[in-house]
Amino acid sequence: MRNTFKILFYLKKNAPLRNGQVPVMARITICGQRVQLSTQLSIDRDLWCTAGGHAAGRSRAAVEINRRLNDIRYRIEECYRKLFHDGSLVTPAMVKEAYFGIEHRPCRLLDFFRRHNEEFRRMVGVSRSQATYNKYRCVCRHLERYVAGAYRRDDLAFDELDKDFLTGFHAYIVRQCGHKKNTAWVYMIALKHVLMLARSKGYLHRDLFAGYKLHGEFVGRSYLTFAEIDRLLGAELPSGGLRLVRDAFVFGCFTGLSYVDLRSLTRRQVQQHGDRVWLQLARRKTGTEVSVRLFALPQAILRCYLPADSERRIFDLPANGWCNKLLERIGTAAGIAKHITFHTARHTFATTVTLAQGMPIETISKLLGHRSIRTTQIYAVITHSALDGAMERLSQSIDSLYPSSAAPGGSETAVSDSETRLLPVE
């Protein structure tokens, strides 16, 4: 859309000066937006031409006023041209600030993204998480490389962004960066959030994501069986670091704690009520209160690592990425072919330890600290053993009501056990 830039001089008639003259004001209008500023000039009301926006007549006073108004117009136009050629989306307020000598640095995409990340970093540990901050940093780095490669520029003005920019960046992180569909989906949502912030601050004047379809894809959740947990416990591990990660992982399998909650767990969050030991904490991700009773095995693991200082961390784990690399080595040593990450422990708790043992999903949701049961349903996978057990109980109930003798002609025809087989024995 073409800018409609106009300058109008007019009198501020409702605020006459003591000498009877009236202040002369300037109004800057761009695409329907307007701002006023004082010219620091005044004139007799009778000497002003309202239609022309200038002093009327050829008197010395009128000529001087018009000369100075022309100077002001020229300076305002210069400020506008400079901002426009800098690639900014120019607003009247920006022109006014430039006229009064307030330096205006055009706000561009990457500059805005970096400032967003810096503000986010200052809130990490207060109301923001380190993992989310790392995600935004990663998206910003991808954007920097994409803009440099695709546009041969170090930044882009917001009014240069369009749907081609979105589709190009989306394709870049999938094809050139090699990220999978769900990772690209997460990165595009992060970009959408930053662009919405820019729009709320007036830098971006349209919703680029309107009608842009973003979809993730379902990924099967990996979990361990009890037999695989036994193999983990029996694996011969050469170093204390591997044993620490293995023990913390197994502890997570029987408590459902995420990596970040396990890593920050302290003695203060371990409560003993009689002969029962409970973990009582607030989830770092959602702030939801969680209470988990410890079984015998996690209690035994806890005794090995419990520090004397109530404020010290129980499991002094390395970074999550390094833990996951160590878990690959641990899984190989235990003869487990599955891809294991620290989050696999949380899936194992939701599936093998609780759901497969008949625990209601509402209770599991509470133990996991989820705000919505829909989140729990993502973790909770119906195992074959749980399905077989449920069908066996259902079969006994239905068979008691409708035995084989209830079939048409069942009372007249004797059916041997061998004849009841539906599938041939191999």
KAGIHU-V605512 format. One record per residue. RES is the residue in one letter. PHI is phi in whole degrees, -180 to 180 (999 if undefined). Layout:
BEGIN
RES/PHI
RES/PHI
END
This chain:
BEGIN
M/999
R/-74
N/-70
T/-108
F/-96
K/-139
I/-126
L/-130
F/-100
Y/-151
L/-96
K/-92
K/-69
N/-85
A/-137
P/-66
L/-84
R/-65
N/-81
G/92
Q/-77
V/-120
P/-63
V/-99
M/-112
A/-119
R/-119
I/-104
T/-124
I/-135
C/51
G/88
Q/-89
R/-142
V/-148
Q/-110
L/-148
S/-86
T/-88
Q/64
L/-116
S/-144
I/-155
D/-66
R/-57
D/-71
L/-92
W/-102
C/-99
T/-65
A/-65
G/-92
G/68
H/-155
A/-76
A/-93
G/90
R/-119
S/-67
R/-58
A/-64
A/-67
V/-62
E/-65
I/-60
N/-67
R/-63
R/-71
L/-65
N/-64
D/-62
I/-64
R/-60
Y/-62
R/-65
I/-65
E/-63
E/-63
C/-62
Y/-65
R/-62
K/-65
L/-64
F/-65
H/-76
D/-74
G/90
S/-83
L/-86
V/-79
T/-118
P/-57
A/-62
M/-65
V/-66
K/-62
E/-63
A/-65
Y/-62
F/-89
G/84
I/-83
E/-65
H/-117
R/-97
P/-54
C/-83
R/-119
L/-57
L/-70
D/-59
F/-64
F/-63
R/-65
R/-65
H/-59
N/-65
E/-67
E/-64
F/-64
R/-60
R/-67
M/-100
V/-64
G/90
V/-103
S/-137
R/-130
S/-103
Q/-63
A/-63
T/-69
Y/-61
N/-62
K/-63
Y/-64
R/-62
C/-64
V/-63
C/-64
R/-64
H/-62
L/-63
E/-59
R/-69
Y/-66
V/-64
A/-64
G/-80
A/-83
Y/-113
R/55
R/-133
D/-96
D/-170
L/-130
A/-72
F/-62
D/-76
E/-88
L/-79
D/-149
K/-64
D/-63
F/-63
L/-64
T/-65
G/-65
F/-67
H/-60
A/-65
Y/-62
I/-73
V/-87
R/-84
Q/-85
C/-88
G/76
H/-81
K/-79
K/-59
N/-70
T/-66
A/-61
W/-61
V/-64
Y/-67
M/-68
I/-66
A/-63
L/-63
K/-60
H/-63
V/-66
L/-68
M/-66
L/-63
A/-62
R/-67
S/-66
K/-94
G/89
Y/-81
L/-119
H/-110
R/-152
D/-88
L/-67
F/-87
A/-62
G/81
Y/-88
K/-83
L/-122
H/-136
G/-92
E/-126
F/-68
V/-121
G/-60
R/-87
S/-79
Y/-147
L/-103
T/-89
F/-63
A/-63
E/-72
I/-63
D/-60
R/-68
L/-62
L/-65
G/-91
A/-69
E/-85
L/-112
P/-78
S/-126
G/-66
G/-65
L/-66
R/-67
L/-60
V/-65
R/-61
D/-67
A/-66
F/-63
V/-63
F/-59
G/-67
C/-62
F/-106
T/-126
G/79
L/-75
S/-77
Y/-57
V/-66
D/-74
L/-66
R/-66
S/-96
L/-66
T/-122
R/-62
R/-62
Q/-87
V/-98
Q/-118
Q/-112
H/-122
G/69
D/-96
R/-110
V/-113
W/-125
L/-102
Q/-128
L/-155
A/-108
R/-62
R/-66
K/-74
T/-116
G/78
T/-72
E/-72
V/-130
S/-127
V/-129
R/-82
L/-87
F/-79
A/-63
L/-64
P/-63
Q/-63
A/-64
I/-64
L/-62
R/-63
C/-73
Y/-118
L/-65
P/-82
A/-73
D/-78
S/-69
E/-97
R/-78
R/-72
I/-75
F/-108
D/-84
L/-83
P/-74
A/-62
N/-59
G/-61
W/-69
C/-57
N/-67
K/-66
L/-66
L/-65
E/-62
R/-66
I/-66
G/-61
T/-64
A/-64
A/-89
G/74
I/-104
A/-82
K/-69
H/-78
I/-113
T/-123
F/-63
H/-72
T/-60
A/-62
R/-67
H/-64
T/-63
F/-63
A/-70
T/-103
T/-72
V/-81
T/-115
L/-61
A/-67
Q/-95
G/94
M/-73
P/-62
I/-66
E/-64
T/-69
I/-61
S/-59
K/-66
L/-66
L/-80
G/77
H/-82
R/-81
S/-128
I/-68
R/-64
T/-65
T/-64
Q/-64
I/-69
Y/-77
A/-79
V/-107
I/-74
T/-77
H/-63
S/-66
A/-67
L/-65
D/-65
G/-65
A/-65
M/-70
E/-66
R/-64
L/-65
S/-62
Q/-62
S/-68
I/-69
D/-65
S/-71
L/-84
Y/-130
P/-70
S/-62
S/-69
A/-79
A/-67
P/-54
G/80
G/-65
S/-77
E/-99
T/-117
A/-84
V/-116
S/-78
D/-60
S/-67
E/-79
T/-81
R/-68
L/-90
L/-112
P/-67
V/-81
E/-91
END
